[in-house]
Amino acid sequence: MLNGNEMPSIGSSQGQKTRTLFEKKQQFVAQGISNLAPIFIETAKGAVVKDIDGNDYLDFYGGIGVVNAGHCPESVVDAIKEQAEKLLHSCFMVGMYEPYVELAEKLCQITPGDHAKKAMFVNSGAEAVENAIKIAKAHTKRSSVIAFEGGFHGRTLLTMTLTSKVKPYKHEFGPFAPEVYKAPSAYCYRCAYKSSYPSCGMACLEHFERFFISEVDPESVAAMIIEPIQGEGGFVVPPKEFLPGLKSICEKHGIVFIADEVQSGFARTGKMFASEQLGVIPDLMTLAKGIASGMPLSAVVGRAEIMDAPTPGRIGGTYGGNPVSCAAALATIDLMEKEDLSDRAAQVGAKIVGRLQELQQKYPQIGDIRGLGSMVALELVKDPVTKEPHKEAVPAIVQECFKRGLLTMGAGIFGNVIRFLPPLVITDEQLETGLKIFSESLDQVLGN
């Protein structure tokens, strides 16, 4: 294992085990499944992963926001083992079991708002979004949905339609689902209205007066769905007025307001949920990723009267709310609360932002630094005045990090963002080591 004075083993040269397995992967795994790092992970603990050739890497991507509580936390592994010995599967829609009900109760307690709530479970973020839209349509008896530019909601037909990036997510996969309308988001660094916050007057909110005339009748809109902090879109954090303003618009027109917290939820942003940070109580929330430390599970949680709109049999799935996954989620949430990982997220994020700000003084190509808690990103540009995206730098920096033993990844609709999602249990020494590696990688790429 690493300590604060050691560099992770460098894995830039693949060992024989990796080469052999990579050849099998090329032969048997569909090429549409992309791979960022040319490694096969064998074990992981906390914030460190080890590949099959024995190389250690510091994890700054956290399974894309999944292992917020760290890799293989002992209490979660124990809960999985205990549940697996009792019941692996029955299908809750046929034979019910306690972990499903206990987890539903817990989520209703910890999500924003003191109104009556209910929950349901499926397997992935995309499934949660699909079901949230179905629930909203059943409640409103309406057919249209509003999503936002830069958003990512999944890869199924509906969620791919809601997603706002053509390549790679939508290319050649049309036609898409009907009655989905896109509105500009509050991406202040690249404002669609060429304005500057706070003097902009929140044109992104005022836009809806025209939007409801030129694009869609609000009386036909069932739901508005938005990530409180855009994930794949580049960790875009809106001004404090934006989400409450959208919620007010929804309330005015009887539209269900859905917060997609698949990536931003579960202690990642300094609160259990980003909605708490941004001053909004959603009607429905979609949750996944950090919920169960990597076990497949997702949820829709929200107002009881909305959640109860679909009659029995209209939502759900064979594997939804698997008992082992529910047990893992209960243990994960318990760990987050006992260890106050929300507070730890704020500490980790502050350290990352501080270091990035120092690097920004050296490299004007770092055009923007943004995030909440330990959901942090930097946007790279070729010129800080024109803000031309520097997308070529991202894979080069990610590769340099990998050579030095640090796993991180890109994001952004222009592919020019590097995002940080380290496990919240990362030690101060590991964090310092990772930031040192990142600084060296920037020097290698941007200093030339």
Backbone torsions as a table, in degrees:
resi	resn	phi	psi	omega
1	MET	NA	158.6	-177.8
2	LEU	-85.3	148.7	163.8
3	ASN	-122.2	-179.3	-172.2
4	GLY	-65.3	-18.2	-175.8
5	ASN	-101.9	-3.0	-176.7
6	GLU	-105.7	143.9	171.4
7	MET	-88.3	143.1	175.5
8	PRO	-61.9	153.1	175.6
9	SER	-58.3	137.4	-178.1
10	ILE	-84.2	125.9	-175.9
11	GLY	-111.7	32.1	-175.8
12	SER	-71.6	-25.0	176.6
13	SER	-103.5	125.0	-177.4
14	GLN	-74.8	137.7	175.3
15	GLY	-81.9	176.6	-175.8
16	GLN	-63.7	-40.5	179.4
17	LYS	-60.1	-43.3	179.6
18	THR	-65.5	-44.1	-179.5
19	ARG	-61.0	-42.2	-179.4
20	THR	-64.3	-46.6	-178.5
21	LEU	-69.1	-33.5	178.2
22	PHE	-64.0	-38.3	177.7
23	GLU	-62.7	-41.7	176.9
24	LYS	-66.0	-39.3	177.8
25	LYS	-60.1	-44.1	179.6
26	GLN	-62.0	-32.8	-177.6
27	GLN	-80.3	-35.3	-168.5
28	PHE	-116.5	-14.4	-178.0
29	VAL	-103.8	132.0	-178.7
30	ALA	-58.1	138.0	-174.8
31	GLN	-69.8	-16.1	177.4
32	GLY	-67.5	-14.1	174.1
33	ILE	-85.7	105.7	-175.9
34	SER	-78.0	161.1	178.6
35	ASN	-139.7	121.4	-177.5
36	LEU	-80.4	-50.5	-178.1
37	ALA	-103.9	132.0	-178.1
38	PRO	-81.3	57.2	-179.9
39	ILE	-135.3	162.4	172.1
40	PHE	-120.8	115.6	-175.5
41	ILE	-80.3	131.2	-179.8
42	GLU	-100.6	-45.8	-179.8
43	THR	-139.6	160.6	177.1
44	ALA	-155.0	147.3	178.2
45	LYS	-151.7	130.8	178.5
46	GLY	63.4	-113.1	-179.7
47	ALA	-115.8	18.6	-177.8
48	VAL	-124.7	134.8	174.2
49	VAL	-118.0	150.1	179.5
50	LYS	-123.8	131.9	-179.3
51	ASP	-88.2	176.4	-173.3
52	ILE	-71.3	-10.7	175.2
53	ASP	-99.6	7.5	174.5
54	GLY	89.5	8.8	178.6
55	ASN	-85.0	135.5	177.3
56	ASP	-96.3	142.6	176.8
57	TYR	-134.3	139.7	170.1
58	LEU	-78.9	136.9	-174.6
59	ASP	-100.6	112.4	174.4
60	PHE	-111.3	13.2	178.2
61	TYR	-119.5	-15.3	170.8
62	GLY	54.8	40.4	-178.2
63	GLY	61.5	31.4	-172.4
64	ILE	57.3	55.9	173.9
65	GLY	78.7	18.7	-177.3
66	VAL	-93.9	-46.6	-173.3
67	VAL	-93.4	56.6	177.7
68	ASN	-57.7	-36.8	-179.8
69	ALA	-88.0	12.0	178.4
70	GLY	93.3	162.8	176.1
71	HIS	-73.6	131.1	173.0
72	CYS	49.2	53.6	175.7
73	PRO	-61.7	135.9	-170.6
74	GLU	-57.4	-44.4	-176.9
75	SER	-66.2	-32.9	178.7
76	VAL	-73.1	-43.4	177.4
77	VAL	-60.0	-41.7	178.5
78	ASP	-62.6	-41.1	179.2
79	ALA	-64.8	-38.0	177.9
80	ILE	-64.3	-46.4	-179.8
81	LYS	-60.9	-46.0	-177.7
82	GLU	-62.2	-44.4	-179.6
83	GLN	-69.7	-38.6	-178.5
84	ALA	-62.4	-30.0	178.9
85	GLU	-75.9	-17.9	-178.4
86	LYS	-100.3	-45.8	-176.3
87	LEU	-160.7	118.7	176.3
88	LEU	-88.5	-37.6	-175.5
89	HIS	-164.6	143.9	168.0
90	SER	-142.5	-20.2	-169.8
91	CYS	77.8	108.5	-175.4
92	PHE	-60.3	-26.4	-179.2
93	MET	-72.6	-10.6	177.6
94	VAL	-112.3	-61.0	178.1
95	GLY	-121.6	114.5	-173.4
96	MET	-77.4	167.0	179.1
97	TYR	-152.2	157.4	-170.2
98	GLU	-65.1	-43.1	-175.4
99	PRO	-56.6	-34.4	178.5
100	TYR	-61.1	-49.2	-177.7
101	VAL	-67.7	-41.3	180.0
102	GLU	-62.9	-40.8	179.6
103	LEU	-69.7	-40.0	176.6
104	ALA	-58.3	-44.7	178.9
105	GLU	-61.5	-43.8	-178.0
106	LYS	-62.8	-45.0	-179.2
107	LEU	-66.1	-37.2	177.0
108	CYS	-64.5	-28.1	179.5
109	GLN	-78.3	-37.8	-170.1
110	ILE	-97.4	-13.6	178.0
111	THR	-78.0	157.1	-174.0
112	PRO	-61.0	144.3	176.6
113	GLY	100.2	144.1	179.5
114	ASP	-105.1	15.0	177.2
115	HIS	-78.0	167.1	176.8
116	ALA	-65.7	133.3	-177.9
117	LYS	-131.5	161.3	170.8
118	LYS	-140.2	165.4	-177.6
119	ALA	-139.2	158.0	171.0
120	MET	-143.5	158.0	-173.2
121	PHE	-125.5	142.5	170.7
122	VAL	-135.6	-152.5	-168.3
123	ASN	-111.8	-27.4	-172.9
124	SER	-139.0	165.4	176.8
125	GLY	-58.9	-42.2	179.8
126	ALA	-61.7	-42.2	178.2
127	GLU	-63.5	-37.8	177.8
128	ALA	-63.2	-43.1	179.1
129	VAL	-64.2	-45.6	178.3
130	GLU	-54.7	-46.8	-177.2
131	ASN	-70.5	-35.8	177.5
132	ALA	-62.2	-41.1	178.1
133	ILE	-65.9	-43.0	177.6
134	LYS	-59.3	-44.0	-179.9
135	ILE	-63.1	-43.1	179.1
136	ALA	-63.5	-40.1	178.5
137	LYS	-65.9	-40.6	178.4
138	ALA	-64.1	-37.4	-178.4
139	HIS	-71.0	-43.0	-173.5
140	THR	-92.3	-18.5	-172.9
141	LYS	60.1	34.8	178.9
142	ARG	-120.5	168.2	-170.5
143	SER	-118.6	-17.7	-172.0
144	SER	-94.9	157.7	179.4
145	VAL	-136.8	139.4	174.7
146	ILE	-107.8	128.6	173.5
147	ALA	-124.6	-175.3	-171.6
148	PHE	-130.3	146.1	176.9
149	GLU	-58.1	136.7	-179.4
150	GLY	88.6	-6.4	-177.5
151	GLY	-79.5	154.2	172.6
152	PHE	-130.8	128.8	-177.4
153	HIS	-131.0	-2.3	176.8
154	GLY	140.5	-175.0	-174.4
155	ARG	-119.6	4.1	173.7
156	THR	-76.5	174.9	-176.2
157	LEU	-57.1	-52.8	-178.4
158	LEU	-67.3	-47.4	-175.9
159	THR	-69.6	-30.6	173.6
160	MET	-66.4	-36.0	176.3
161	THR	-65.7	-41.4	178.5
162	LEU	-66.4	-28.8	-177.9
163	THR	-70.2	146.8	-172.6
164	SER	-119.4	59.0	170.6
165	LYS	-155.7	120.7	-173.1
166	VAL	-69.9	-57.4	-178.9
167	LYS	-105.3	129.5	7.1
168	PRO	-94.3	-3.5	-163.5
169	TYR	-74.3	-30.2	-172.8
170	LYS	-119.0	-10.9	-174.8
171	HIS	-57.7	123.6	177.3
172	GLU	68.8	11.5	-177.2
173	PHE	-105.5	5.5	-179.3
174	GLY	-76.7	174.5	2.4
175	PRO	-74.2	161.0	-173.2
176	PHE	-103.7	173.8	-178.2
177	ALA	-65.5	142.1	-178.1
178	PRO	-79.6	168.0	172.3
179	GLU	60.5	37.4	172.4
180	VAL	-115.0	126.8	-175.1
181	TYR	-121.4	135.3	-177.3
182	LYS	-104.8	133.2	175.9
183	ALA	-116.1	151.7	176.0
184	PRO	-63.2	140.4	176.8
185	SER	-92.5	175.8	-179.4
186	ALA	-91.1	74.7	179.8
187	TYR	-99.1	83.0	-168.2
188	CYS	-62.4	-33.1	179.8
189	TYR	-66.2	-28.7	177.3
190	ARG	-130.2	62.0	-174.7
191	CYS	-59.6	129.1	179.3
192	ALA	-64.6	-18.9	-177.0
193	TYR	-106.2	10.9	177.8
194	LYS	55.3	36.4	-179.6
195	SER	-112.3	174.2	177.7
196	SER	-126.4	133.4	176.7
197	TYR	-80.0	138.7	8.8
198	PRO	-97.7	4.2	-177.2
199	SER	-76.9	0.0	-174.9
200	CYS	-72.5	-19.2	-176.3
201	GLY	72.7	16.8	-179.9
202	MET	53.1	55.8	178.8
203	ALA	-58.7	-27.9	-180.0
204	CYS	-66.8	-23.4	173.3
205	LEU	-87.2	-42.4	179.5
206	GLU	-62.6	-24.7	-179.5
207	HIS	-56.4	-27.3	-175.0
208	PHE	-68.3	-23.4	175.4
209	GLU	-60.2	-41.0	177.3
210	ARG	-79.5	-38.2	-178.0
211	PHE	-56.4	-40.8	-177.8
212	PHE	-76.8	-4.1	173.1
213	ILE	-102.9	-44.0	-172.6
214	SER	-89.6	-23.5	-172.1
215	GLU	-114.5	-49.0	-174.1
216	VAL	-156.6	142.0	175.1
217	ASP	-73.9	122.4	-177.8
218	PRO	-59.5	-23.9	179.5
219	GLU	-71.7	-9.2	176.4
220	SER	-101.5	-2.1	-173.8
221	VAL	-90.6	120.8	178.3
222	ALA	-81.4	-42.7	-171.4
223	ALA	-147.7	151.4	167.3
224	MET	-118.0	124.8	-177.9
225	ILE	-120.8	135.1	-178.7
226	ILE	-151.6	144.3	168.9
227	GLU	-79.8	124.2	176.8
228	PRO	-53.8	-40.2	169.2
229	ILE	-124.7	120.4	-178.5
230	GLN	-65.5	132.7	-177.9
231	GLY	-87.7	-82.6	178.8
232	GLU	-58.6	-25.0	179.3
233	GLY	-70.1	-8.1	174.8
234	GLY	114.8	26.9	177.2
235	PHE	56.7	45.5	179.9
236	VAL	-77.5	121.5	179.8
237	VAL	-104.4	121.3	-176.7
238	PRO	-78.8	161.3	171.6
239	PRO	-60.6	157.5	-174.0
240	LYS	-62.1	-23.3	-178.9
241	GLU	-80.7	-15.7	-166.0
242	PHE	-69.8	-57.2	-176.7
243	LEU	-64.8	-44.6	174.7
244	PRO	-60.0	-34.1	177.1
245	GLY	-65.1	-41.8	176.9
246	LEU	-64.0	-41.8	179.6
247	LYS	-61.5	-39.4	178.0
248	SER	-63.7	-39.8	177.3
249	ILE	-62.4	-43.6	179.0
250	CYS	-62.4	-44.3	180.0
251	GLU	-62.3	-38.8	180.0
252	LYS	-61.6	-35.6	-172.9
253	HIS	-109.3	8.4	178.4
254	GLY	69.6	31.4	-178.8
255	ILE	-98.2	137.0	177.8
256	VAL	-76.0	125.9	-179.2
257	PHE	-95.5	116.0	-177.1
258	ILE	-111.0	124.1	173.5
259	ALA	-98.2	117.0	177.0
260	ASP	-87.6	98.5	-179.5
261	GLU	-106.1	32.9	179.6
262	VAL	-57.9	-43.5	-178.0
263	GLN	-97.5	-27.6	-173.4
264	SER	-92.4	-6.5	-175.1
265	GLY	-83.6	170.7	172.5
266	PHE	65.4	65.7	169.7
267	ALA	73.5	-0.3	-173.5
268	ARG	-64.3	-37.1	-169.6
269	THR	-101.0	7.6	-176.6
270	GLY	101.7	-9.2	168.7
271	LYS	-131.6	168.5	179.1
272	MET	-61.2	-35.6	179.2
273	PHE	-136.4	144.1	-178.0
274	ALA	-63.4	-29.6	178.7
275	SER	-56.1	-35.1	177.9
276	GLU	-64.1	-39.1	179.4
277	GLN	-66.8	-32.3	-170.4
278	LEU	-104.7	11.5	167.3
279	GLY	71.7	37.9	-179.5
280	VAL	-138.3	143.5	174.1
281	ILE	-110.4	105.6	-178.1
282	PRO	-68.0	157.5	170.1
283	ASP	-74.2	-42.6	176.3
284	LEU	-133.4	150.5	174.5
285	MET	-129.1	140.9	171.9
286	THR	-106.9	130.2	-173.9
287	LEU	-129.9	145.0	176.3
288	ALA	-165.3	-139.9	177.3
289	LYS	37.6	-94.1	-172.9
290	GLY	-68.5	-0.9	-172.0
291	ILE	-66.0	-33.1	-169.3
292	ALA	-140.4	27.7	174.4
293	SER	56.6	27.7	175.8
294	GLY	111.2	-13.8	173.9
295	MET	-71.9	141.7	-176.2
296	PRO	-69.1	113.9	-178.6
297	LEU	-165.3	141.1	172.1
298	SER	-147.7	167.1	-173.5
299	ALA	-145.9	153.3	163.3
300	VAL	-117.1	126.8	-179.4
301	VAL	-130.0	138.4	178.0
302	GLY	178.8	-168.2	-175.6
303	ARG	-55.7	131.5	-173.5
304	ALA	-57.7	-41.0	-176.8
305	GLU	-67.6	-27.1	176.5
306	ILE	-81.2	-45.9	-179.3
307	MET	-59.9	-30.2	-178.3
308	ASP	-85.7	2.8	-177.8
309	ALA	-62.8	-45.8	176.9
310	PRO	-70.7	132.7	176.8
311	THR	-74.5	163.7	-174.8
312	PRO	-52.8	136.3	177.8
313	GLY	96.2	-10.5	-174.2
314	ARG	-90.3	-13.3	174.1
315	ILE	-134.8	162.4	179.2
316	GLY	123.1	-163.3	-179.2
317	GLY	174.6	158.0	-174.7
318	THR	-56.7	-44.8	-175.7
319	TYR	-95.9	-4.9	-173.2
320	GLY	-59.5	126.6	-179.3
321	GLY	71.0	38.4	177.2
322	ASN	-51.0	138.7	-174.7
323	PRO	-60.1	-35.8	179.0
324	VAL	-68.9	-41.1	178.1
325	SER	-64.9	-40.0	178.6
326	CYS	-64.8	-40.1	177.6
327	ALA	-63.6	-40.3	177.8
328	ALA	-63.6	-39.8	179.9
329	ALA	-65.6	-44.0	179.1
330	LEU	-60.7	-41.4	178.9
331	ALA	-69.3	-37.2	179.3
332	THR	-64.3	-47.4	179.8
333	ILE	-63.8	-40.1	178.1
334	ASP	-60.8	-42.7	178.3
335	LEU	-63.7	-43.5	179.2
336	MET	-59.7	-40.4	-179.0
337	GLU	-73.0	-44.6	-178.4
338	LYS	-65.5	-39.6	-178.2
339	GLU	-90.0	0.1	-178.2
340	ASP	48.3	56.0	-178.0
341	LEU	-69.0	-18.8	173.6
342	SER	-63.8	-45.2	177.6
343	ASP	-65.3	-39.2	177.8
344	ARG	-62.9	-37.2	177.4
345	ALA	-59.6	-40.8	178.6
346	ALA	-64.1	-40.5	179.5
347	GLN	-65.9	-47.3	-179.5
348	VAL	-62.1	-45.2	-179.5
349	GLY	-62.1	-40.2	179.5
350	ALA	-62.5	-39.0	178.6
351	LYS	-66.3	-42.2	179.8
352	ILE	-65.1	-48.1	-178.4
353	VAL	-61.2	-42.9	179.2
354	GLY	-58.8	-43.7	179.1
355	ARG	-67.9	-39.8	178.7
356	LEU	-64.5	-36.6	177.8
357	GLN	-65.1	-36.4	175.0
358	GLU	-63.9	-43.1	179.4
359	LEU	-66.4	-32.4	179.0
360	GLN	-62.8	-32.8	177.0
361	GLN	-65.5	-28.8	-180.0
362	LYS	-87.2	-35.2	-174.7
363	TYR	-124.6	100.6	178.0
364	PRO	-65.1	-9.9	175.6
365	GLN	-66.6	-16.9	173.1
366	ILE	-80.4	93.8	-173.4
367	GLY	-76.3	-34.9	-177.0
368	ASP	-149.3	142.8	174.0
369	ILE	-124.0	128.5	-174.4
370	ARG	-153.6	163.1	176.8
371	GLY	148.5	176.4	173.0
372	LEU	-133.3	136.8	-178.3
373	GLY	57.0	-135.6	179.5
374	SER	-99.0	29.8	169.7
375	MET	-107.5	87.5	-167.0
376	VAL	-125.3	145.4	178.0
377	ALA	-146.0	158.6	169.0
378	LEU	-126.6	142.3	179.9
379	GLU	-107.5	126.7	-176.4
380	LEU	-98.5	135.2	-179.8
381	VAL	-131.1	156.4	176.6
382	LYS	-79.3	-29.2	179.8
383	ASP	-143.7	124.9	-177.9
384	PRO	-67.6	-14.4	178.6
385	VAL	-87.5	-50.8	-179.4
386	THR	-78.7	-22.9	-178.4
387	LYS	61.7	27.3	177.0
388	GLU	-61.0	126.4	-176.7
389	PRO	-60.4	134.3	178.5
390	HIS	-102.7	66.2	-174.3
391	LYS	-70.9	-22.2	179.7
392	GLU	-68.2	-26.8	-176.7
393	ALA	-72.5	-29.5	-173.1
394	VAL	-62.6	-54.5	180.0
395	PRO	-62.9	-31.0	178.9
396	ALA	-66.6	-42.5	179.2
397	ILE	-68.9	-43.0	178.4
398	VAL	-59.3	-40.7	179.3
399	GLN	-67.1	-40.8	177.8
400	GLU	-63.6	-39.5	175.9
401	CYS	-60.6	-44.1	-179.4
402	PHE	-61.1	-42.7	179.7
403	LYS	-58.8	-30.9	-177.4
404	ARG	-94.6	1.1	174.9
405	GLY	96.6	24.2	179.4
406	LEU	-123.9	128.7	179.1
407	LEU	-101.3	118.8	173.9
408	THR	-142.7	-179.5	-174.3
409	MET	-156.3	165.6	-177.7
410	GLY	-93.2	178.7	178.2
411	ALA	-168.6	-173.1	175.1
412	GLY	97.1	144.5	-178.5
413	ILE	-66.3	-22.3	176.5
414	PHE	-100.4	1.9	179.5
415	GLY	69.2	22.5	-174.7
416	ASN	-115.1	23.3	-178.3
417	VAL	-117.8	139.8	169.8
418	ILE	-111.3	129.4	-176.1
419	ARG	-114.1	152.4	-179.2
420	PHE	-122.8	122.9	178.3
421	LEU	-137.0	56.6	-177.4
422	PRO	-67.2	150.1	171.4
423	PRO	-54.1	139.9	-174.4
424	LEU	-72.5	-10.5	177.1
425	VAL	-90.0	5.6	178.4
426	ILE	-56.7	137.8	-179.9
427	THR	-79.2	162.0	177.1
428	ASP	-59.7	-38.9	-179.1
429	GLU	-67.0	-42.6	178.0
430	GLN	-65.0	-40.7	178.7
431	LEU	-61.3	-43.7	179.3
432	GLU	-63.4	-42.4	177.9
433	THR	-60.9	-45.2	180.0
434	GLY	-63.1	-41.4	179.5
435	LEU	-68.8	-33.2	175.6
436	LYS	-64.6	-44.0	177.4
437	ILE	-61.3	-43.4	-179.3
438	PHE	-62.7	-41.7	178.4
439	SER	-61.3	-44.0	178.1
440	GLU	-62.5	-37.4	180.0
441	SER	-68.6	-38.6	174.6
442	LEU	-61.9	-43.9	179.2
443	ASP	-58.2	-41.3	-177.7
444	GLN	-65.5	-40.2	-174.4
445	VAL	-89.4	-48.8	-174.4
446	LEU	-87.8	-18.2	-178.5
447	GLY	-81.7	-10.3	-179.3
448	ASN	-82.5	NA	NA
